[in-house]
């Protein structure tokens, strides 16, 4: 991830007057040309950008000698993987400069070749039954006959033949393709955050150059109107800070209406795992940034590359001023083909947004005949609407549109036999779709991607950090708000909280929170979580000191007390651990009001203490008057009874809290995928290292502990805790994980029959089938949830809660949590 600099001194021959002159640079690494201390051109071999146009027609008044600098990065468009794109970066990678030349560019030859390419593609792809394919073929043949490659004076006649074909117009009913330049840049993936800053600059300065030469160009960058569509506010903030000159040029094109902000979120976040509050903050921070910088908020949510979309998103979009949505990721479904490209998407509260999937199933088109024909042929809603999106430009690692892509589409703008192709904007597309939307279908519920199910579990420390930091920021805001209401002197830490939120939101990018990124990105993400924890703890302490200052001052003669705070919106009675006068931890049963605090002097006494008993066979029973449980020596839960219900939650002869190990060898996307066939490799974890033993024998709390060997080299230690008056059992699980290509889960068979299980999502829940009746059901063999999943029948149910996991499943009567 180092860069090196080349100083390039150029001297253009006087004999080249009137010619188009390019500086050509070909290297294995991405580059940037700097001129007069400003970036002027991105260079990426994989992105077909290997030259900087010095002049389109050399004039005597123009400088013939100049100095450029080229910043060369030691990585390509897709990072620096060894042997495979998604392999870890190669520390010994070498980057070669293959060409650095000053050349004359023959524009006439270039235009002739593009004409020929389009005609031959029409001849090849329109089919023998279409007369236009023969017309294109015969025209191409005539051009070959007319053109003498040694005599440039014959080129215009050949081009006139092509122009005659391209000028034959379409009928009014022809499908219209709305082409938008696009430059999807992952904020971190196969490269670290810092490299993304350079990728943004390389890509966006190239777009600026294209716009200068093509005023009609609009550009929709998953961050950014060749139409320029900006949607990742974070990436704009980076460019604003690191490349102020480039950012000023971008603002000029925004003012001209060529750069158009879309998307409205801080980053292109994961669409499943962030909490409801985090998703609101993504929109809040993004829309606020766009309003401040560009004078408007976004009306389109642009999220083309995340791994599924929560059923809560339509409500959040509408609440944030967005009524339109674009993605294409469901074209990656491994099992079922999604039935629509243009439709209304309805969320869990009934909110609807107009949704469009580009029918070409890509956000990286190259402007070819084959792609525009696919866009029409593949469109599943072309009977209802006659318009669709076409996003062109190199993406994922940046790059963006090229001049050749634009030149191809200019020839197809209104050519009989091909769909009409117009350079457009997101607003123009969605406006015409809204006018044609009266007969569109509605999809209700989540947009579940039938692929990349492993991202719910990959990189456990990132998942844990996300959940913990979401909780910390919630608590800081609650306590700080109460402190402001109570103490007029207290200053609400708005600036610090915004910075912490933006760090957390950055880590929710769709290749970071899912864990589908290189080690260097993981290390950066974990460092950001550490920073949020550290600063958040300090802000929390300041708020508590202000809120409860009087209570924290010891008074003479008063008995020792403990201040306990509750940041949740209901009264809670729980067992807590508090420091004693001698420094040791002691347990206490306390009741604390909703969103409030209590000063505990004399702890409550439980109506019934926890009992813990060891049986002759080594099993242990625990009870607290609310539930009773029985555990065998392996830590299996053999019985769980809610005393009021007179029924056991665990079926006879079954073991709950059963750990199971599965092979995890996907077809390709290693960190992303777990395939359905992994279920055929289930092996229960049965090697006991330390049998079940009592660690706390009752009273306010009872607990037991055991250890298992998992796989060849890993160990698992679990403490199971029952508190007084508590209707649930707690499992504190620690795993020292040393396995490769293995997947660890814990299973809870329950004595409940239901065709659906319920899973928590953002500000609500969804139900998913527990059977595999159809391919749509079966494709959800591994799903995501937030803090709980539940299997219930009338009057009775069991919920499985967690504090840092997202992967889950419920098949028949077995609840599984992916660890």
C-alpha positions in Angstrom: 0.0 0.0 0.0 3.0 2.3 -0.5 3.1 4.8 -3.3 6.1 6.0 -5.3 6.5 9.2 -7.3 7.9 9.7 -10.8 8.9 13.1 -12.1 8.1 13.2 -15.9 9.6 16.0 -18.1 8.0 16.3 -21.5 8.9 18.1 -24.6 6.4 18.0 -27.5 7.9 18.3 -31.0 7.0 21.5 -32.9 6.2 19.3 -35.9 3.2 17.9 -34.0 1.2 21.2 -34.4 -2.5 20.6 -34.8 -2.3 17.0 -33.6 -3.9 15.4 -30.5 -1.1 14.5 -28.1 -1.4 12.0 -25.2 1.0 11.1 -22.4 0.7 7.2 -22.2 1.5 5.4 -19.0 1.0 1.7 -18.5 1.8 0.0 -15.2 0.6 -2.8 -13.0 -0.3 -0.4 -10.2 -2.9 2.4 -10.2 -1.6 5.9 -10.8 -2.4 9.5 -10.6 -1.1 12.3 -12.9 -0.4 15.6 -11.1 0.1 18.9 -12.9 0.8 22.2 -11.2 0.3 20.6 -7.8 -3.2 19.3 -8.6 -4.4 15.8 -9.6 -5.5 15.8 -13.2 -5.9 12.2 -14.4 -6.3 8.7 -12.9 -4.4 5.9 -14.5 -5.7 2.3 -14.1 -4.8 -0.4 -16.6 -7.7 -2.7 -15.6 -10.0 0.4 -15.9 -8.8 1.1 -19.5 -7.3 4.4 -18.5 -3.7 4.6 -19.6 -3.3 8.1 -21.0 -3.6 11.7 -20.1 -4.7 14.1 -22.9 -2.2 16.9 -23.1 -4.0 18.7 -25.9 -6.7 17.8 -28.4 -5.1 20.0 -31.1 -1.6 21.4 -30.4 -1.4 25.1 -30.8 1.7 27.3 -31.0 0.5 29.2 -27.9 0.3 26.1 -25.8 3.3 25.0 -23.7 5.5 22.5 -25.5 7.6 21.6 -22.5 6.1 20.7 -19.1 6.7 18.7 -16.0 4.2 16.2 -14.6 4.4 14.0 -11.6 2.9 10.4 -11.4 2.0 8.9 -8.1 2.1 5.1 -8.6 0.4 2.8 -6.1 1.7 -0.7 -5.4 -1.8 -2.2 -6.0 -4.1 -2.7 -8.9 -7.8 -1.9 -9.2 -8.7 -4.9 -7.1 -6.0 -4.7 -4.5 -2.9 -6.9 -4.3 -4.1 -10.5 -3.9 -1.7 -13.3 -4.6 -3.0 -15.7 -7.3 -6.7 -14.8 -6.8 -8.6 -11.5 -6.5 -9.9 -12.4 -3.0 -6.6 -13.9 -1.8 -4.8 -12.1 1.0 -2.5 -9.3 -0.2 0.9 -10.4 -1.4 3.6 -8.7 0.7 6.2 -9.5 -2.0 4.2 -8.0 -4.9 6.2 -6.1 -7.4 4.8 -3.4 -9.6 6.2 -2.8 -13.1 6.1 0.3 -15.2 5.7 -1.1 -18.7 5.3 2.1 -20.8 5.8 5.8 -20.5 5.5 7.5 -23.9 4.5 10.8 -25.6 2.3 9.9 -28.6 0.0 11.3 -31.3 -3.5 10.0 -31.0 -5.2 9.3 -34.3 -8.8 10.2 -33.5 -10.1 9.3 -37.0 -8.9 5.7 -36.7 -10.3 5.5 -33.2 -13.8 6.7 -34.4 -13.7 4.3 -37.3 -12.9 1.3 -35.1 -15.8 2.2 -32.7 -18.2 2.4 -35.7 -17.0 -1.0 -36.9 -17.4 -2.5 -33.4 -21.0 -1.4 -33.1 -21.9 -2.6 -36.6 -20.3 -6.0 -36.1 -22.0 -6.5 -32.7 -25.4 -5.6 -34.3 -24.7 -8.1 -37.1 -23.7 -10.8 -34.6 -26.3 -10.2 -31.9 -29.6 -9.1 -33.5 -30.0 -12.5 -35.2 -30.6 -13.8 -38.6 -34.4 -13.1 -38.4 -33.7 -9.4 -38.0 -33.0 -7.5 -41.2 -31.0 -4.9 -39.3 -28.4 -7.5 -38.5 -27.8 -8.0 -42.3 -27.9 -4.2 -42.9 -25.2 -3.7 -40.3 -23.1 -6.6 -41.7 -23.3 -5.4 -45.3 -22.5 -1.8 -44.2 -19.4 -3.1 -42.3 -18.4 -5.0 -45.5 -18.8 -1.8 -47.6 -16.7 0.2 -45.1 -13.9 -2.3 -45.5 -14.1 -2.0 -49.3 -14.1 1.8 -49.2 -11.4 2.3 -46.5 -7.7 2.2 -47.5 -5.8 2.0 -44.2 -2.8 3.7 -45.8 -4.9 6.7 -47.1 -6.7 8.7 -44.3 -8.6 10.6 -46.9 -10.8 7.5 -47.4 -11.8 7.4 -43.7 -14.7 10.0 -43.9 -16.5 8.0 -46.7 -16.3 4.9 -44.6 -17.6 6.7 -41.5 -20.5 8.2 -43.6 -21.6 4.7 -44.4 -21.8 3.9 -40.6 -23.5 7.2 -39.8 -26.3 6.3 -42.3 -27.1 3.2 -40.3 -26.9 4.9 -36.9 -29.1 7.8 -38.1 -32.0 5.6 -39.0 -34.4 6.3 -36.1 -36.5 4.1 -33.8 -40.2 4.0 -33.5 -42.0 5.7 -30.6 -42.7 2.5 -28.8 -39.0 1.5 -28.5 -37.7 0.8 -25.0 -35.7 3.6 -23.6 -32.5 2.9 -21.6 -31.4 5.6 -19.2 -27.6 5.5 -19.2 -25.7 6.9 -16.2 -22.0 6.9 -15.6 -21.2 5.0 -12.4 -18.2 4.4 -10.3 -18.7 2.1 -7.4 -15.9 2.4 -4.9 -15.9 0.1 -1.9 -14.8 2.2 1.1 -12.7 -0.7 2.2 -12.4 -4.3 0.9 -9.3 -5.7 -0.7 -7.6 -2.5 0.3 -7.6 -0.4 3.5 -9.5 2.8 4.2 -6.6 5.0 3.3 -6.2 3.5 -0.2 -9.9 4.3 -0.8 -9.1 8.0 -0.4 -6.7 7.7 -3.3 -9.1 5.6 -5.3 -11.8 8.3 -4.9 -9.4 11.0 -6.2 -8.2 8.9 -9.1 -11.7 8.0 -10.2 -13.4 11.4 -9.7 -10.7 13.5 -11.3 -11.0 11.2 -14.3 -14.8 11.9 -14.4 -14.1 15.6 -14.2 -11.9 15.4 -17.3 -14.6 13.4 -19.1 -17.3 15.9 -18.2 -15.1 18.7 -19.6 -15.0 17.0 -23.0 -18.5 15.6 -22.9 -20.9 18.2 -21.4 -23.9 15.8 -21.8 -22.2 13.2 -19.5 -24.0 12.2 -16.3 -22.3 10.1 -13.6 -23.9 8.0 -10.8 -21.2 6.9 -8.6 -22.1 4.7 -5.7 -20.6 7.6 -4.1 -20.9 10.3 -6.3 -23.8 13.3 -13.7 -21.6 12.2 -16.6 -24.7 12.2 -14.4 -22.7 12.2 -11.4 -24.4 10.5 -8.7 -22.8 10.9 -5.3 -23.9 8.7 -2.5 -21.3 8.0 0.0 -21.0 11.1 2.1 -17.9 9.7 3.8 -16.0 9.5 0.5 -16.8 13.1 -0.2 -15.6 14.1 3.2 -12.3 12.3 2.5 -11.8 14.1 -0.9 -12.8 17.4 0.7 -10.1 17.0 3.3 -7.3 15.4 1.3 -7.9 17.0 -2.2 -9.5 20.4 -1.7 -8.7 21.5 -5.3 -10.4 18.5 -6.8 -13.3 19.0 -4.4 -13.8 22.6 -5.5 -14.0 21.3 -9.1 -16.7 18.8 -8.0 -18.7 21.5 -6.4 -18.6 23.5 -9.7 -20.1 20.5 -11.5 -22.7 20.1 -8.8 -23.7 23.7 -9.4 -23.9 23.0 -13.1 -26.2 20.1 -12.5 -23.7 17.4 -13.7 -22.8 15.9 -10.3 -26.0 14.7 -8.7 -26.0 13.5 -5.1 -28.0 10.3 -4.6 -28.0 7.7 -1.9 -28.4 9.8 1.2 -26.3 7.6 3.7 -22.9 8.2 5.3 -21.5 5.0 3.7 -23.0 2.2 1.6 -23.7 0.2 4.7 -24.7 -3.4 5.1 -28.4 -3.7 4.6 -29.0 -6.3 7.4 -26.8 -6.1 10.4 -26.8 -2.4 11.6 -29.3 -1.6 14.3 -32.4 0.5 13.6 -30.8 3.5 15.3 -27.6 3.0 13.3 -29.5 2.9 10.0 -31.3 6.2 11.0 -27.9 7.7 11.7 -26.6 6.6 8.3 -29.4 8.6 6.7 -29.2 11.5 9.1 -25.4 11.9 8.7 -25.6 11.4 4.9 -28.6 13.7 4.3 -27.2 16.3 6.6 -23.9 16.3 4.7 -25.5 16.5 1.3 -27.8 19.4 2.5 -24.8 21.3 3.9 -22.4 20.7 1.0 -24.8 20.6 -2.0 -27.9 22.4 -0.8 -30.3 19.5 -1.1 -31.1 16.1 0.3 -31.3 12.9 -1.7 -34.6 11.5 -3.0 -33.0 8.2 -4.1 -31.5 5.5 -1.9 -28.7 4.0 -4.0 -27.3 0.7 -2.5 -26.3 -1.6 -5.4 -23.8 -3.9 -3.7 -24.8 -5.0 -0.2 -25.9 -8.5 0.8 -29.6 -8.3 1.3 -32.0 -5.6 2.4 -34.0 -5.5 5.7 -37.8 -5.3 5.6 -37.5 -2.2 7.8 -35.7 -0.1 5.1 -38.8 1.2 3.3 -40.1 2.8 6.5 -36.7 4.3 7.3 -36.3 5.6 3.7 -39.7 7.4 3.8 -39.0 8.8 7.2 -35.8 10.3 5.8 -37.3 11.9 2.7 -36.5 9.1 0.3 -39.2 7.5 -1.8 -37.0 5.7 -4.5 -34.6 2.8 -4.3 -32.1 1.3 -6.7 -30.0 -1.9 -6.3 -29.0 -4.9 -8.4 -27.6 -7.3 -5.9 -30.5 -9.8 -5.9 -29.4 -10.7 -9.4 -26.7 -12.7 -7.6 -29.3 -15.1 -6.0 -28.0 -18.6 -6.1 -31.3 -20.4 -6.0 -34.3 -18.3 -7.1 -34.5 -15.6 -9.8 -36.1 -12.5 -8.4 -39.4 -11.9 -10.4 -39.2 -8.1 -10.9 -36.9 -5.3 -12.0 -39.4 -2.4 -11.3 -41.8 -2.7 -8.5 -43.0 -1.3 -5.2 -41.3 -2.5 -2.1 -43.4 -2.6 1.0 -41.9 -2.6 4.5 -43.2 -4.0 7.8 -45.3 -1.0 8.6 -46.8 -0.7 5.0 -44.5 2.0 3.8 -43.7 1.7 0.1 -40.9 2.9 -2.1 -40.6 2.7 -5.9 -37.8 0.2 -6.5 -35.7 -0.4 -9.7 -33.1 -3.1 -10.4 -31.2 -2.3 -13.6 -32.2 -5.2 -15.8 -28.7 -5.7 -17.1 -28.0 -7.1 -13.6 -24.9 -5.0 -13.2 -23.6 -1.6 -12.1 -20.5 -1.9 -14.3 -21.7 -1.9 -17.9 -19.3 -1.0 -20.7 -21.8 0.5 -23.2 -21.8 -2.5 -25.5 -24.6 -3.7 -27.9 -24.8 -7.0 -26.0 -25.5 -5.2 -22.8 -28.2 -2.9 -24.0 -30.0 -5.9 -25.7 -29.8 -7.8 -22.5 -31.2 -4.9 -20.6 -34.4 -5.1 -22.7 -34.6 -8.9 -23.0 -34.0 -9.5 -19.3 -36.5 -6.9 -18.1 -39.2 -8.7 -16.3 -41.6 -5.7 -16.1 -41.3 -4.4 -19.6 -45.0 -4.9 -20.1 -45.7 -2.4 -17.3 -42.9 0.1 -17.9 -40.8 1.1 -21.0 -37.8 2.6 -19.3 -34.8 1.1 -17.4 -31.4 2.1 -15.9 -28.0 1.3 -17.5 -25.1 2.0 -15.2 -21.8 2.2 -17.0 -18.2 2.4 -15.7 -15.6 0.3 -14.0 -16.5 -0.3 -10.4 -15.8 -1.9 -7.0 -12.2 -0.7 -7.1 -13.2 2.5 -8.7 -12.2 3.5 -12.2 -15.6 4.8 -13.6 -16.6 5.5 -17.2 -14.4 5.8 -20.2 -14.6 7.8 -23.4 -15.0 4.7 -25.4 -18.1 3.7 -23.4 -19.6 7.1 -24.1 -18.7 6.9 -27.8 -20.4 3.5 -28.1 -23.6 4.8 -26.6 -23.7 7.9 -28.8 -23.9 5.7 -31.8 -26.8 3.8 -30.2 -28.7 6.8 -28.9 -31.6 6.3 -31.4 -30.7 3.6 -33.9 -33.4 1.4 -35.4 -33.1 -2.2 -34.2 -31.6 -1.2 -30.9 -33.2 0.2 -27.7 -33.1 3.9 -27.5 -30.1 4.9 -25.3 -30.1 8.3 -23.6 -27.7 9.9 -21.1 -30.0 10.5 -18.2 -30.3 11.1 -14.5 -31.7 9.1 -11.6 -34.5 11.7 -11.2 -35.4 11.5 -14.9 -35.6 7.7 -14.8 -37.6 7.5 -11.6 -39.9 10.4 -12.7 -40.9 8.5 -15.8 -41.2 5.2 -13.9 -43.6 6.9 -11.4 -45.8 8.0 -14.3 -45.9 4.3 -15.6 -46.3 2.7 -12.1 -50.0 2.2 -11.9 -49.8 -1.5 -12.8 -46.6 -2.4 -11.0 -46.5 -5.3 -8.6 -45.7 -5.0 -4.9 -43.1 -7.1 -3.0 -43.8 -7.3 0.7 -41.0 -7.9 3.3 -37.3 -8.4 3.1 -35.2 -8.6 0.0 -33.2 -11.6 1.0 -30.0 -12.3 -0.9 -29.6 -16.1 -1.5 -25.9 -15.9 -1.2 -23.2 -14.6 1.2 -25.0 -16.0 4.2 -21.6 -16.4 5.9 -21.3 -12.7 6.3 -23.7 -12.8 9.2 -21.0 -14.6 11.2 -17.5 -14.0 9.7 -15.1 -12.0 11.9 -16.7 -12.4 15.3 -14.8 -9.6 16.9 -16.2 -7.1 14.3 -19.7 -8.3 15.0 -19.1 -8.0 18.8 -17.6 -4.5 18.4 -20.5 -3.2 16.4 -23.1 -4.4 18.9 -21.2 -3.1 21.9 -20.5 0.3 20.4 -24.2 0.7 19.3 -25.1 0.1 22.9 -22.4 2.5 24.3 -23.5 5.3 22.0 -27.2 4.7 23.0 -26.3 4.9 26.7 -24.1 8.0 26.3 -27.0 9.8 24.5 -29.6 8.8 27.1 -27.5 9.8 30.1 -26.3 13.0 28.4 -29.9 14.0 27.6 -31.0 13.4 31.1 -28.0 15.4 32.4 -28.9 18.3 30.1 -32.5 18.3 31.4 -31.2 18.2 35.0 -28.2 20.4 34.9 -28.2 23.7 32.9 -24.4 23.9 33.1 -23.8 20.5 31.4 -22.8 20.7 27.8 -24.3 18.0 25.6 -21.3 16.3 23.8 -22.7 16.7 20.3 -19.4 17.2 18.5 -17.8 14.2 20.1 -20.8 12.0 19.6 -21.0 12.9 15.9 -17.3 11.9 15.5 -17.9 8.5 17.3 -21.1 7.9 15.3 -19.2 8.5 12.0 -16.5 6.0 13.0 -19.2 3.4 13.8 -21.1 4.1 10.6 -17.9 3.8 8.6 -17.3 0.4 10.1 -20.8 -0.6 9.0 -19.7 -0.4 5.3 -20.9 -3.5 3.5 -17.5 -5.2 3.3 -16.3 -4.3 6.9 -19.2 -5.2 9.2 -19.8 -8.4 7.2 -16.2 -9.3 7.6 -15.5 -9.7 3.8 -12.3 -7.7 3.9 -8.6 -8.1 4.2 -6.8 -8.3 7.6 -5.6 -4.7 7.4 -9.2 -3.5 7.3 -10.2 -5.7 10.2 -7.3 -4.2 12.3 -8.4 -0.7 11.4 -12.0 -1.5 12.3 -11.1 -3.0 15.7 -9.0 0.0 16.5 -12.0 2.3 15.7 -14.2 0.2 18.1 -11.6 0.5 20.8 -11.6 4.3 20.3 -15.4 4.4 20.5 -15.4 2.3 23.7 -12.7 4.5 25.3 -14.1 7.9 24.5 -17.7 6.6 25.0 -16.8 5.5 28.6 -15.4 8.9 29.4 -18.5 10.7 28.0 -20.7 8.3 30.0 -18.8 9.1 33.2 -19.1 12.8 32.6 -22.9 12.5 32.1 -23.3 10.4 35.2 -21.2 12.8 37.3 -23.4 15.7 36.2 -26.7 13.8 36.5 -26.1 12.3 39.9 -23.4 14.6 41.4 -25.3 15.0 44.8 -25.9 11.2 45.1 -22.2 10.5 44.4 -21.0 12.6 47.3 -20.8 10.5 50.5 -22.6 12.0 53.5 -21.5 11.6 57.0 -23.2 8.8 58.9 -25.0 7.5 55.8 -24.8 3.8 55.0 -22.8 2.6 52.0 -24.8 2.7 48.8 -24.5 1.9 45.1 -25.8 4.1 42.3 -27.4 1.9 39.6 -28.6 3.3 36.2 -31.1 1.8 33.7 -30.9 3.2 30.2 -33.8 0.9 28.9 -37.4 2.1 28.7 -38.9 -0.3 31.3 -38.4 -1.0 35.0 -35.9 -3.7 35.6 -35.3 -6.0 38.6 -32.0 -7.8 38.2 -29.1 -9.2 40.1 -26.0 -7.0 39.8 -22.4 -7.3 40.9 -21.2 -4.3 43.0 -17.9 -3.6 44.7 -17.9 -4.2 48.5 -16.1 -2.1 51.1 -13.1 -4.5 51.0 -12.8 -4.4 47.2 -14.4 -7.7 46.5 -17.5 -8.0 44.3 -20.8 -8.8 46.0 -24.2 -9.6 44.4 -27.3 -7.6 45.0 -30.9 -7.8 43.7 -32.1 -4.3 42.7 -35.0 -2.6 41.0 -34.4 0.5 38.8 -37.0 2.5 37.1 -37.4 3.0 33.4 -34.7 5.4 31.9 -33.6 6.3 35.4 -31.5 5.4 38.4 -31.7 4.2 41.9 -29.5 4.5 45.0 -29.3 1.0 46.5 -28.4 0.7 50.1 -30.2 -2.4 51.3 -30.6 -4.9 48.4 -33.9 -6.7 47.9 -34.4 -10.2 49.1 -35.7 -12.6 46.4 -39.1 -14.3 47.0 -37.2 -17.5 46.4 -33.5 -18.0 46.3 -31.7 -19.9 43.5 -31.1 -23.5 44.4 -28.2 -25.5 42.8 -28.0 -29.3 43.3 -25.7 -31.9 42.0 -27.3 -35.4 41.3 -25.7 -38.8 41.6 -25.1 -39.1 37.9 -23.2 -35.8 37.8 -26.0 -33.8 36.3 -26.9 -30.5 38.0 -30.3 -28.9 38.5 -31.0 -25.2 39.2 -34.2 -23.4 40.0 -35.4 -20.0 41.1 -39.1 -20.3 41.5 -39.7 -19.1 38.0 -37.8 -21.7 35.9 -36.0 -25.0 36.6 -33.3 -26.4 34.5 -31.3 -29.7 34.3 -27.8 -29.9 32.8 -25.8 -33.1 32.1 -22.1 -33.4 32.6 -21.4 -32.2 29.0 -23.3 -29.0 29.7 -26.3 -30.1 27.6 -29.6 -28.6 28.7 -31.8 -31.7 29.1 -34.8 -29.9 30.8 -36.0 -26.3 30.9 -39.4 -25.7 32.6 -41.4 -22.6 33.2 -43.0 -23.5 36.5 -46.4 -21.8 35.6 -46.8 -23.7 32.4 -46.3 -27.3 33.5 -44.5 -28.2 30.4 -40.9 -28.7 29.4 -39.3 -26.7 26.7 -36.8 -29.4 25.7 -38.2 -32.5 24.0 -37.5 -35.9 25.7 -34.3 -37.5 24.7 -33.0 -34.2 23.1 -30.1 -32.0 24.1 -30.3 -28.2 24.0 -27.1 -26.1 24.2 -25.6 -28.7 21.8 -22.5 -27.4 20.1 -22.0 -28.7 16.5 -19.2 -28.3 14.1 -19.7 -28.1 10.3 -17.3 -28.1 7.3 -17.2 -24.7 5.7 -15.9 -25.0 2.1 -17.9 -22.7 -0.2 -17.7 -22.7 -3.9 -15.7 -19.5 -4.2 -16.5 -16.6 -1.9 -14.7 -17.9 1.2 -15.3 -15.2 3.8 -18.8 -14.5 2.3 -20.5 -17.8 1.8 -21.7 -20.8 3.6 -23.3 -23.3 1.3 -26.4 -25.4 2.0 -24.3 -28.6 1.7 -22.5 -27.7 4.9 -25.5 -29.0 6.8 -24.7 -32.5 5.6 -21.3 -32.4 7.5 -22.7 -31.8 11.0 -20.6 -33.2 13.8 -21.7 -32.8 17.4 -19.0 -31.5 19.8 -18.5 -34.4 22.2 -14.9 -34.2 23.6 -15.1 -33.1 27.2 -12.1 -31.3 28.7 -13.6 -30.4 32.1 -17.0 -31.8 33.2 -19.8 -29.7 34.5 -19.0 -28.3 38.0 -20.8 -25.9 40.3 -19.1 -22.4 40.5 -21.8 -20.6 42.5 -24.2 -22.6 44.7 -27.2 -20.4 44.9 -28.8 -17.6 46.8 -29.0 -14.6 44.5 -27.2 -16.5 41.7 -26.3 -20.0 40.7 -23.8 -21.0 38.1 -22.0 -24.0 36.6 -19.0 -24.3 34.2 -17.6 -26.8 31.8 -15.0 -27.0 28.9 -15.0 -28.8 25.6 -12.5 -29.4 22.8 -13.8 -28.1 19.5 -12.3 -29.6 16.3 -8.6 -30.4 16.4 -7.2 -27.4 18.2 -9.9 -25.1 19.7 -11.3 -25.0 23.2 -14.7 -23.8 24.5 -15.5 -22.8 28.1 -19.0 -21.9 29.1 -20.5 -20.7 32.3 -24.3 -21.1 32.7 -25.9 -18.7 35.1 -29.4 -18.5 36.7 -30.3 -15.3 38.7 -33.0 -14.9 41.3 -36.4 -14.0 40.0 -35.1 -14.2 36.4 -37.2 -16.0 33.7 -34.1 -16.8 31.5 -30.9 -18.7 31.6 -27.6 -17.0 30.7 -24.7 -18.6 28.8 -21.3 -16.9 28.9 -19.3 -18.6 26.2 -15.6 -18.2 25.4 -14.0 -19.9 22.5 -10.3 -20.0 21.6 -10.8 -20.5 17.9 -8.0 -22.1 15.9 -9.9 -24.0 13.2 -9.8 -23.3 9.4 -12.8 -23.8 7.1 -15.1 -24.9 10.0 -18.3 -23.4 11.2 -19.4 -23.6 14.9 -23.1 -23.4 15.9 -25.1 -24.0 19.1 -28.5 -25.8 18.8 -31.6 -25.7 21.0 -34.3 -28.2 20.0 -37.6 -27.1 21.6 -40.9 -28.8 22.2 -42.8 -26.3 20.1 -44.5 -26.8 16.7 -44.8 -23.7 14.5 -44.4 -23.2 10.7 -42.7 -19.8 11.3 -40.0 -18.5 13.6 -39.8 -14.8 14.5 -36.6 -12.8 14.3 -35.7 -9.4 15.6 -34.8 -6.8 12.9 -34.4 -3.0 13.1 -37.4 -1.6 15.1 -39.4 -4.7 14.6 -39.4 -8.3 13.6 -40.0 -10.7 10.7 -41.3 -14.2 10.4 -39.5 -16.8 8.3 -40.6 -20.4 7.6 -39.3 -23.3 9.7 -39.9 -25.7 6.8 -38.3 -26.1 3.4 -41.5 -26.6 1.3 -40.3 -24.4 -1.6 -37.0 -23.3 -3.0 -37.6 -19.9 -1.5 -37.9 -21.5 1.9 -34.9 -23.8 1.5 -32.7 -20.9 0.2 -33.0 -19.4 3.7 -31.1 -22.2 5.4 -29.0 -19.6 7.2 -30.5 -16.2 8.0 -29.8 -13.1 10.0 -31.3 -11.7 13.2 -30.4 -9.1 15.7 -30.8 -9.7 19.5 -33.4 -12.5 19.5 -35.2 -15.2 17.7 -38.3 -16.9 18.9 -40.3 -20.0 18.2 -43.8 -19.9 19.7 -47.2 -21.6 19.5 -50.4 -20.3 21.1 -49.7 -19.5 24.8 -46.1 -20.9 24.9 -42.8 -20.2 23.3 -39.0 -20.1 23.7 -36.7 -17.2 22.7 -32.9 -17.4 22.1 -31.2 -14.1 22.9 -27.6 -13.0 22.2 -25.4 -10.0 22.7 -23.1 -10.1 19.7 -24.3 -12.6 17.1 -26.2 -12.2 13.8 -26.2 -15.6 12.0 -29.2 -17.9 12.9 -31.6 -20.5 11.7 -34.7 -22.3 12.7 -35.5 -25.6 11.0 -38.5 -27.5 12.3 -38.2 -27.3 16.1 -34.4 -26.5 16.3 -33.2 -23.0 17.0 -29.5 -22.5 16.0 -27.2 -19.6 16.7 -24.1 -19.3 14.5 -21.0 -18.6 16.6 
